[in-house]
Amino acid sequence: MSNQTIKLNEHGNIDIDYYTRLASQQRSEYIALKAAALTAKVKSLFRKSFLAEKLPTLSASH
């Protein structure tokens, strides 16, 4: 276990509000990273499937 100092409130108790805000911030950052990674993965799947299909060409003879 690390030797990390615990943040205390003005009464000398563990600052629960601080740790709640910190956890919420860290959770939001983690979810944002995972959402970005998922979005990139989905986009790459669509790019691969569209590139795999040969798109029809337009004919100038009509």
Secondary structure, DSSP 8 states (H G I E B T S, - for coil): -------B-TTSSB-HHHHHHHHHHHHHHHHHHHHHHHHHHHHHHHHHHHHHS------TT-
